[in-house]
Amino acid sequence: MKIDTAWLIIGFVGQAAFGLRFFIQWLHSERHGRSLIPIAFWYFSLAGGVILFSYALHRRDPVFILGQCTGVFIYSRNLHLVYRERRQKANAG
């Protein structure tokens, strides 16, 4: 397999992971009858973002790099906030 083909596959896998987060959020919201964001949304966002960030670095695309770098920070921060809230609830209860 050529290196360019491998990177294309990596890019498509990242995009698929990133896109699946919306499907997961939709199913979770439908199941609960209201709009909710499950923790899996943030994990798929982070996984897709990291993979796409790697792909952007390979492509040396500064616009794509900046966008994915920012997203990875935000997804990580949201996971941190989710776990911090869970710890606080566990300690209060």
Secondary structure, DSSP 4 states (H G I P E B T S, - for coil): --HHHHHHHHHHHHHHHHHHHHHHHHHHHHHHTS----HHHHHHHHHHHHHHHHHHHHHT-HHHHHHHHHHHHHHHHHHHHHHHHHHHHHHH-
